[in-house]
């Protein structure tokens, strides 16, 4: 059976402690996308990644490994979640389904744990997937655009989908929790 796992991005301490905000795994377009995938018969998990505002790669890896992604599992990573998937795929010899990285962030300025992104990108990691698509917007933060440049230079055969005016693909830049472009990529 087809399944999907959606990995949220990083929240700093202020965002995490803001009681008016939902948890990271229930923020932005994630609940909408999960529901749409479920309605299409795709079992979809949106785990709350451990560490809150202090992400730790080993803890994130342990949680993803416990979900047992395989060749029938689509993986979606937003921001830090996208960067995490690049590392996880680079360091593991597991075959998974389609992978979509939404505004992937590799922390090029070491804003979080410097060990989180301490790895070598596998230039052939697309071969471990049934396709890797990178979605980004030209008006995103410079650190995300730098991450896109790194991915372009290091990963063979990835597809890059450029958008304008979508910012970091969060509620404040999309002005909606709907994300039909991502849904279309996952269903096709």
Helices and strands as residue ranges (DSSP letters): E 3-7, H 13-17, G 24-26, H 30-39, E 43-45, H 57-66, E 73-78, H 80-91, E 99-102, G 125-128, E 132-137, H 142-154, E 159-163, H 171-174, H 180-187
